[in-house]
Amino acid sequence: MRRDARRPGGRPWSFDREAALETAMLLFWRHGYEGVSVGDLTKAIGIAPPSLYAAFGSKAGLYRAALARYEEMPGRLDLPAVAAAGSLPEAVRLLLEGAVAAVTHRERERGCMVSSGLVACHPDHAALAREAGERRETLRRRIAQSLAAFAPPDRAERLARHLSAAMQGISIQARDGVSREDLREIVEEVVAGVAARAAAGA
């Protein structure tokens, strides 16, 4: 195992911290926060609970680190490409097709860890649920910014909320096993609606 990641005091960890994060991310992505116990995590990672707590503080701390790792993964939404599209319908198509590709990647878990994460939970985990909601809101704002070249600010904000809702639905349907081809039909319907409204406004 790699031992290059170090504790705050400079001593190396006795396990591969990056591999542990990857394992935890996949477990949380597949089963959700409440569907994974500390025992599940330590067994999959191959460490004792004290080592997990020493490295990440708590199960919640490990979940936050896993979410951060998820958001840094390659193959996520390419919002700069969306902002550089030639038209609003093209921008919407790029965004939603990217979402479909991300949640149906053959080598990953289906669905979106952020979109699906902690939508419902025990009251004890309300703070984590709020953080998950804040992450979704941050993504919605970034989508609105990517659409700023194609619509006035208030329209971009409303459209971003609409598209965020569509993306959450796509994520859930992907987890339910809906095919990539069927999910692309959703994309076509949304793009057609945006194009028709843009044409009517013009």
Secondary structure, DSSP 4 states (H G I P E B T S, - for coil): ----SB-TTSPBPSS-HHHHHHHHHHHHHHH-STT--HHHHHHHHT--HHHHHHHHSSHHHHHHHHHHHHHT-TTS--HHHHHT-SSHHHHHHHHHHHHHHHHT-TTS-SS-HHHHTTSS--GGGHHHHHHHHHHHHHHHHHHHHHTTTTS-HHHHHHHHHHHHHHHHHHHHHHHTT--HHHHHHHHHHHHHHHHHHHHHH-
